[in-house]
């Protein structure tokens, strides 16, 4: 029989997490705590992320294996090359973070009933955006926001949270554009958290959690690009570059 691991309870007073290797086989590690910026950054630095909220309690995960994309392994299919050649969309960074996260929460998804992105998630990640840690990618068709994604940047790792599309290929085009920009900026990998066929087709793959944690250890010594990001000639320009306390 598989070994059952305990699920830890977090309180809002102690800023700490159990070691991620103590997670259940399904990845659940702890319940409770809050979504304060300090706790969120601590979680991601330790390979942990909140997935959903139930009855005011937050559920924290550290799955094994971990689904990631190495920017240099990005795959762009022929159909997407045509989208770029046609110049169908325009792209920006950090121009309307809250619109993007709310669109991720409200856009219906096949096979899903509702969204895990509650108001508490929106407030927590929007505050991280104000602090220059969380970032959004926007995809435009003229003046209409038709796709996007958001996540956190710590050191040379980007932690993707969610994406949405209101037109075919919008989120995929935004993701490809962003991955190319992250590669130019020297980012090592993108944490995709949950395995999907959509991301598989773009080159994402599973790695052992132990290897993912090794990347996090090395990442502790890397500087983070804080502040609002802009996209200039396909490259990321950050408002500041300094360590996160």
Secondary structure, 3 states (H helix, E strand, C coil): CCCCCCCEEECCCCCCCCCHHHCCCCCEEEEECCCCHHHHHHHHHCCCEEEEEECCEEEEECCCCEEEECHHHCCCCHHHHHHHHCCCCEEEECCCHHHHHHHHHHCCCCCCCCCCCCHHHHHHHHHHHHCCCEEEEEEEECCEEEEEEEEEEECCEEEEEEEEECCCCHHHHHHHHHHHHHHHCCCCEEEEECCCHHHHCCCCEEECHHHHHHHHHHHCCCCECCCCEEEECCEEEECCCECCC
